[in-house]
Amino acid sequence: MSQNHIFFECAYSQGLWQLVLGLCSIKRSIGTWLQEFNWATSCLKSKSFLLCLLKLVWNAVVYFFWCERNSRLFGNSSNSVEVLLEKVKDVVLFRLSGRCPIDSNPINNRLCLE
């Protein structure tokens, strides 16, 4: 399994990333690991609430991709894309709790409150 396969080239990871991007109202095609990494490092530089949220989401997605890979290789178990999406949303909500109010913004609501 290559890095590109685990991160964004297999249908599973593309499906989760596409769902996450959709929740963020970002419409773009998904590239290789390097393309996605370059996108994240170049586009997520501001300290606005939305970009802080996207940074949390990016990190959670990469983390859960790696956990899923390990679970499949060493634990003989797997999760659906929907389960991973809920895990990402739970982590983002937990990390935001008590730190800053969640604006009544459709993107924030889709990622944090639904």
N, C-alpha and C positions, 0 to 999 in steps of 0.2 A: 504494500500500500504506500503510495507516494504522498508527500505533503500536499500536492495539488489535488489528489483524489480525496483525501480526508477533508480538506478545506476548500469547498466550493465547486469541485468538479463532479462529484458523484450526485446522483439524483436526490438522495436523502439530504445532503448538506445544502444543495441548491434550493430544495424545497423549503427548508427552514429559513435560509437567508432571504429568499424571495418573500416569504410571509412577514418576516421582520421588516424588510424594506417597505413592504406594502403598508404595514402598521405605522411606519414613519412617514408615509406619503412620499417615498422616494421611488421614482420610476427610472430604472436603469438596468442594463443587462449585467449579468454576473460574469466576472472574469475568473482568471486563475488566482491562486493564493497571492502571488506577487501583485497582481493588478488590484485585488481587493485591499491588500495591505497598503499599497501606495495610495489608493483612494482614501482609506481611513486616515492615514497619517497626513495627507495633504488637505483633506476637507474638514477634519474634526479638530481644528486648532483653536477656535474661539472659546470663550468661557461663558457663552450664553447658556441658558438653561437647556434649550433644545440640544445643543451640541454636547453638553455634559451628559444628557440623557443618552444620546447616540454613542458616546464613548463607553458608557456603562453597558449598553446593549451589545456593542461590538465585542467587548471583553467577555461578556457572559456567553455570547454565541461561540466564540473561539474556545472558551473553557469547556462548554458542554459538548462541542464537537469532539474534543480530545477525550472527555469522560466517556462519551458514547463509543468512541473507537476502542478504548481500554475495556469497556464493558463487553463489547462484542468479541474482542480477542481473548480476554482472560476470564470473563465471567459467564460466557455463553448466554448472555441476555441482551435484549435491545429494547429501545423505546420508540414509540411512534414520533413523527415530526411534531404532532400536536402536544405530546407530553413534554418534549424538549422546549417547545414554545412556551408552555406554562411555566416550566422551570426558569427560563430566561426572564419571563415577566415577574415571577416571584422574587428572583434575585435583584432585579432592578428596583422593584417596589421596596424591598427590604433595605437596600443600600440608600434609597432616598428618604426613608422614613426618619422623621425627626431632623432632617438636614435643611430642607427647604420646602416651602409649600408647592404643591402641584397645581400649576395654573389650570384654569378651566379652558384648556386648549384641546381640540380634537385629537391631535397626535399624542399629547401627554395622556389623555384619557384612554386611548386605545392601548398604549403601552403599559400604563401603570394602574388603571382603575378597573378595566374590564376583565 
